[in-house]
């Protein structure tokens, strides 16, 4: 916790979520963000009164931006704990509500933040977890991979229909250059309210992605075109150095 101005110090705790207090100087938030990225920290919590954070939306690492009043709560939590722990949890996907839920980026604003214990549940490809999270983050970062070698990453999700009565949702995936994304099944039929359905999203691509970050979206739209749920798909070559 601090100004996050020294990458050497940040590297010493690169397996930690760091909390950065923006001093409010010109380009200070940008410098902090770059330092955390270079150091390879697990995630960054940036406390700032700077309202212009849209430039950081396509972050290659989990990042949260908090206003000062919300940041003070986090700081107080850290100071009162001998071994404070936290992680970032994505919102759940729920179909059939107005307006439909939407996650627009890899970063999170203050109202999306939850402070929970960091654990292996952050591995989005593990199907034994609560998989109602809408985001898909695929890591293609095998630096020792043979040229032209590929791999497939599978993600399992469960969605809940909270609309009244039956409904049918159809999947559509926006193309991501160099990757093949498929959804099985690509049609979900709900018989009643609170009915649950599961699906698998697969991302096939090179073991070592050339781009740092690539984005796409999975969109579920009901047959009556009244409800749309869009989930971001993030493919990255970013790797946390151990």
VEXDREN-2710 file (C-alpha; in Angstrom, 1 decimal):
% VEXDREN-2710
k/r/px/py/pz
1/UNK/0.0/0.0/0.0
2/UNK/1.4/3.4/-1.0
3/UNK/2.2/5.5/-4.1
4/UNK/3.3/2.4/-6.1
5/UNK/6.2/4.4/-7.5
6/UNK/8.9/1.8/-7.3
7/UNK/8.8/-1.2/-9.6
8/UNK/11.6/-2.9/-7.7
9/UNK/9.6/-2.9/-4.5
10/UNK/6.5/-3.9/-6.3
11/UNK/8.3/-6.9/-7.8
12/UNK/9.0/-8.1/-4.2
13/UNK/5.3/-8.6/-3.7
14/UNK/4.3/-9.6/-7.2
15/UNK/2.0/-12.4/-5.9
16/UNK/0.0/-9.8/-4.0
17/UNK/-2.8/-7.4/-4.7
18/UNK/-1.4/-4.0/-4.3
19/UNK/-3.3/-0.8/-3.2
20/UNK/-2.0/2.4/-4.8
21/UNK/-2.9/5.8/-3.5
22/UNK/-2.9/8.4/-6.3
23/UNK/-1.1/11.6/-5.1
24/UNK/-3.1/13.5/-7.7
25/UNK/-0.2/14.8/-9.7
26/UNK/-0.2/15.0/-13.5
27/UNK/0.1/11.5/-15.0
28/UNK/0.6/10.0/-11.5
29/UNK/-2.3/7.5/-12.0
30/UNK/-0.9/6.4/-15.3
31/UNK/2.5/6.0/-13.8
32/UNK/1.1/3.8/-11.0
33/UNK/-0.8/1.7/-13.5
34/UNK/2.2/1.1/-15.6
35/UNK/4.4/0.3/-12.6
36/UNK/2.0/-2.4/-11.4
37/UNK/1.8/-3.9/-14.9
38/UNK/5.6/-4.0/-15.3
39/UNK/6.1/-5.5/-11.8
40/UNK/3.6/-8.2/-12.6
41/UNK/1.5/-7.9/-9.5
42/UNK/-1.6/-10.1/-9.2
43/UNK/-4.0/-7.2/-9.3
44/UNK/-4.1/-3.5/-8.5
45/UNK/-6.5/-1.4/-6.4
46/UNK/-6.1/2.3/-7.4
47/UNK/-7.5/4.9/-5.0
48/UNK/-8.0/8.1/-7.0
49/UNK/-10.3/11.1/-7.4
50/UNK/-9.5/11.1/-11.1
51/UNK/-12.7/10.5/-12.9
52/UNK/-11.0/9.8/-16.3
53/UNK/-10.3/6.1/-15.9
54/UNK/-11.8/4.9/-19.1
55/UNK/-8.4/4.8/-20.7
56/UNK/-7.6/1.9/-18.4
57/UNK/-10.6/-0.2/-19.4
58/UNK/-8.6/-2.7/-21.5
59/UNK/-6.3/-3.6/-18.6
60/UNK/-4.1/-6.7/-19.1
61/UNK/-4.4/-7.4/-15.3
62/UNK/-7.3/-7.2/-12.8
63/UNK/-7.7/-3.6/-11.7
64/UNK/-10.2/-1.7/-9.6
65/UNK/-10.5/2.1/-9.4
66/UNK/-12.0/3.5/-6.2
67/UNK/-13.0/7.0/-5.2
68/UNK/-11.2/8.3/-2.1
69/UNK/-14.1/7.8/0.2
70/UNK/-14.4/4.1/-0.8
71/UNK/-10.6/3.8/-0.8
72/UNK/-10.4/5.0/2.8
73/UNK/-12.6/2.0/3.8
74/UNK/-10.1/-0.4/2.1
75/UNK/-7.2/1.4/3.8
76/UNK/-8.8/1.1/7.2
77/UNK/-9.4/-2.6/6.6
78/UNK/-5.7/-3.1/5.8
79/UNK/-4.6/-1.2/8.8
80/UNK/-6.7/-3.2/11.2
81/UNK/-5.7/-6.6/9.9
82/UNK/-2.3/-8.3/10.5
83/UNK/-2.7/-10.3/7.4
84/UNK/-5.3/-8.7/5.1
85/UNK/-6.5/-10.8/2.2
86/UNK/-8.6/-9.9/-0.8
87/UNK/-9.5/-10.9/-4.4
88/UNK/-11.6/-9.6/-7.3
89/UNK/-14.9/-11.4/-8.0
90/UNK/-16.9/-10.8/-11.2
91/UNK/-20.6/-10.3/-11.1
92/UNK/-23.0/-13.2/-11.8
93/UNK/-24.8/-13.7/-15.1
94/UNK/-28.6/-13.5/-14.7
95/UNK/-31.0/-13.6/-17.6
96/UNK/-34.4/-11.9/-18.0
97/UNK/-34.1/-8.7/-16.0
98/UNK/-34.5/-5.1/-17.0
99/UNK/-32.1/-3.6/-17.7
100/UNK/-30.0/-6.7/-18.4
101/UNK/-26.7/-7.0/-16.5
102/UNK/-23.6/-6.0/-18.4
103/UNK/-19.9/-6.1/-17.7
104/UNK/-18.1/-3.7/-20.0
105/UNK/-14.4/-4.2/-19.2
106/UNK/-11.7/-6.2/-17.4
107/UNK/-11.5/-3.3/-14.8
108/UNK/-14.0/-2.6/-12.1
109/UNK/-15.4/0.6/-10.6
110/UNK/-16.1/1.1/-7.0
111/UNK/-19.7/-0.3/-7.0
112/UNK/-18.5/-3.6/-8.5
113/UNK/-15.9/-4.3/-5.8
114/UNK/-16.1/-7.1/-3.3
115/UNK/-13.4/-7.9/-0.8
116/UNK/-13.0/-11.6/-0.3
117/UNK/-10.3/-14.1/0.4
118/UNK/-7.9/-14.8/-2.5
119/UNK/-7.9/-18.4/-3.5
120/UNK/-7.7/-20.8/-6.4
121/UNK/-11.2/-19.9/-7.3
122/UNK/-9.8/-17.1/-9.4
123/UNK/-8.9/-19.8/-12.0
124/UNK/-11.9/-19.2/-14.4
125/UNK/-11.3/-22.4/-16.3
126/UNK/-11.9/-24.7/-13.3
127/UNK/-15.4/-26.2/-13.7
128/UNK/-15.7/-27.3/-10.0
129/UNK/-16.3/-23.7/-8.9
130/UNK/-19.4/-21.4/-8.8
131/UNK/-19.3/-20.6/-12.5
132/UNK/-22.0/-18.0/-12.8
133/UNK/-19.4/-15.3/-13.5
134/UNK/-19.9/-13.6/-16.9
135/UNK/-16.3/-12.9/-17.8
136/UNK/-14.0/-15.2/-19.7
137/UNK/-10.2/-14.7/-19.3
138/UNK/-8.1/-17.0/-21.5
139/UNK/-4.3/-17.0/-20.9
140/UNK/-2.1/-17.9/-23.9
141/UNK/1.3/-17.4/-22.4
142/UNK/3.3/-20.5/-22.9
143/UNK/6.6/-18.9/-23.8
144/UNK/8.3/-22.2/-24.4
145/UNK/5.7/-23.4/-26.9
146/UNK/6.7/-24.8/-30.3
147/UNK/5.9/-22.5/-33.3
148/UNK/2.3/-22.9/-34.6
149/UNK/1.3/-25.1/-31.6
150/UNK/-2.2/-24.5/-30.4
151/UNK/-4.3/-25.2/-27.3
152/UNK/-8.0/-25.1/-26.3
153/UNK/-9.2/-23.5/-23.1
154/UNK/-12.7/-24.5/-21.9
155/UNK/-14.9/-22.4/-19.6
156/UNK/-18.1/-23.7/-17.9
157/UNK/-20.9/-21.4/-16.9
158/UNK/-24.3/-21.6/-15.3
159/UNK/-27.0/-19.0/-15.9
160/UNK/-30.3/-18.5/-14.1
161/UNK/-33.5/-17.3/-15.7
162/UNK/-35.2/-14.8/-13.4
163/UNK/-37.8/-13.7/-15.9
164/UNK/-41.4/-14.9/-15.6
165/UNK/-42.3/-18.0/-17.6
166/UNK/-40.3/-19.8/-20.3
167/UNK/-37.7/-18.2/-22.5
168/UNK/-35.1/-19.1/-25.2
169/UNK/-31.7/-17.5/-25.5
170/UNK/-29.4/-17.7/-28.5
171/UNK/-25.6/-17.2/-28.4
172/UNK/-23.6/-15.0/-30.7
173/UNK/-19.8/-14.5/-30.5
174/UNK/-18.0/-11.6/-31.9
175/UNK/-14.8/-12.7/-33.9
176/UNK/-11.4/-12.4/-32.2
177/UNK/-8.5/-12.2/-34.6
178/UNK/-6.4/-15.4/-34.5
179/UNK/-8.8/-17.2/-32.1
180/UNK/-11.7/-19.6/-32.6
181/UNK/-14.5/-19.3/-30.0
182/UNK/-17.4/-21.8/-29.8
183/UNK/-20.3/-22.2/-27.5
184/UNK/-22.0/-25.5/-26.6
185/UNK/-25.0/-25.5/-26.6
186/UNK/-25.6/-22.2/-28.4
187/UNK/-29.3/-22.2/-27.5
188/UNK/-30.5/-22.3/-24.0
189/UNK/-34.2/-23.1/-23.3
190/UNK/-35.6/-22.2/-19.9
191/UNK/-38.9/-23.8/-18.9
192/UNK/-39.7/-21.6/-16.0
193/UNK/-38.5/-18.8/-13.6
194/UNK/-35.3/-19.6/-11.8
195/UNK/-34.5/-22.4/-14.2
196/UNK/-30.8/-23.0/-14.5
197/UNK/-28.9/-24.0/-17.6
198/UNK/-25.2/-24.6/-18.2
199/UNK/-23.0/-24.1/-21.3
200/UNK/-19.3/-24.4/-22.3
201/UNK/-17.3/-21.7/-24.1
202/UNK/-14.1/-22.9/-25.8
203/UNK/-11.3/-20.7/-27.0
204/UNK/-8.8/-22.2/-29.4
205/UNK/-5.6/-20.3/-30.2
206/UNK/-1.8/-20.3/-30.2
207/UNK/-0.1/-21.4/-27.0
208/UNK/1.8/-18.1/-27.1
209/UNK/-0.4/-15.2/-28.2
210/UNK/1.3/-12.4/-30.1
211/UNK/-1.0/-9.7/-28.8
212/UNK/-0.8/-8.5/-25.2
213/UNK/-4.6/-8.4/-25.0
214/UNK/-7.5/-9.2/-27.4
215/UNK/-11.2/-8.7/-26.7
216/UNK/-14.4/-10.2/-27.9
217/UNK/-17.9/-10.7/-26.6
218/UNK/-20.4/-13.5/-26.0
219/UNK/-23.9/-12.2/-26.4
220/UNK/-27.0/-14.1/-25.2
221/UNK/-30.3/-12.7/-26.7
222/UNK/-33.7/-14.0/-26.1
223/UNK/-35.9/-15.0/-29.0
224/UNK/-38.2/-12.0/-28.5
225/UNK/-35.2/-9.7/-28.6
226/UNK/-36.3/-8.1/-25.3
227/UNK/-33.2/-9.1/-23.2
228/UNK/-29.5/-9.1/-24.1
229/UNK/-26.6/-10.2/-21.9
230/UNK/-23.1/-9.4/-23.1
231/UNK/-20.1/-10.9/-21.5
232/UNK/-16.5/-9.9/-22.3
233/UNK/-14.0/-12.5/-23.6
234/UNK/-10.4/-11.5/-22.8
235/UNK/-7.5/-13.4/-24.4
236/UNK/-4.1/-12.3/-23.1
237/UNK/-0.4/-13.3/-23.3
238/UNK/0.1/-11.5/-19.9
239/UNK/1.9/-13.6/-17.4
240/UNK/2.7/-13.0/-13.7
241/UNK/6.4/-13.8/-13.2
242/UNK/7.1/-15.9/-10.2
END
